[in-house]
Amino acid sequence: MLSSPGDRRLTAVTVPGTGQVEDGLSLPYRGDRLRDDALLRRLDAWVGSGVIEPSCAEAVRTVAAHPEWLRLPGRTIAVLGAGAEVGPLSPLLAGAPG
């Protein structure tokens, strides 16, 4: 019954990252990481072939031009579905201090 209290409580877990911190935006693509000029060229190709809208490419270009936006010092991140294939867990852990 939905009005009954749950049998389990949520708990918080802190998982420190041990990966190498990236210094800019990169996107996974066909087993590699697109970054810098390769990323910008791929965005142009995707827009040209109709894979993404120009506004999407512009948003990605804007973030790529501001790598400082990718730093999250002093922030707490809640990740639901952390094991999902396209989830943010791996990039978040890669940038976390150990």
N, C-alpha and C positions, 0 to 999 in steps of 0.2 A: 504494500500500500504506500502511495507516495507521501502520505502525511506522517509516516513512521520515521523515527530517526535512523540514520544509517548505522550499519554494523561496524564500519571501519572509519577511522579518522585519517585525514590526509596528513602527511608528514613532509617536512622539507629536507632535502639532501643537497649538500654542497659538493660539487664535483670539480676539483681544480683541473685546469687544462695543462697539458705538458707539451703541446705542439709548438712549432715555430710560428711566431707572430708574422703575419703578412703585412707588408707596408703599403698595400693598395688593394683596390677592388679586383677580384678575379672571379670568373664564372666557369664552372665545369662544362666541358663540351667535348664529346667524343673521346673520352679518356684523357683529355689534357685540360689545362687551365688557360682560359683566354684572359689576357691582361694587356694593358697599355695599347699600342697601335693595333695589335691583333684583335683585341676586343672591339675597338672602334670600327675597324674594317668589317668585322663580323656583324656588328649592329647595322652598318650600312647595307650589307648584303641581306640581312633579315628584313629590313624595311623594304628594300627593293623587290624582294620576292614575296612580300605580303605576310611574312611569318609573324611580325610584330608591327604594331602601330608606331608611327613616328614619335608620338608622345612617350611611349615606353622607352624607345631608344634614347630620347632626350633625357629622360629621368635617370637612366643608367649612366649616360655620359656625365650628367651633373654630379652624381655620387662619385664616379671615377675621378673627376676633377677635384674632389674634396676628400682625400683619404682620411683626414682627421675626423670626419663624421663617423668613420667605422670604429673608432676607439670608444669603449664604453666603461671607462674607469669609474668606480664607485656606484655602478648600476647593478641592480638585481634583476635577473632575467628568469621568468617562469616559462618553461617549455613543456607544452602538452604534446603527447605523441612524439617524444624525442627519438624513437626508433624508426620513424617514417623515413622512407628513402629520400624525400625532398625536404626533410625537416632541417631546422637551423642548428641542430646540436653540434655537428662537426665543426662548422665555421666558428661558432661561439666558443667552443673548447679550444680551438686552435689559437684564438686570440687572448685566452684567459691566462693570467699569471699563474705559475705553478705553486 
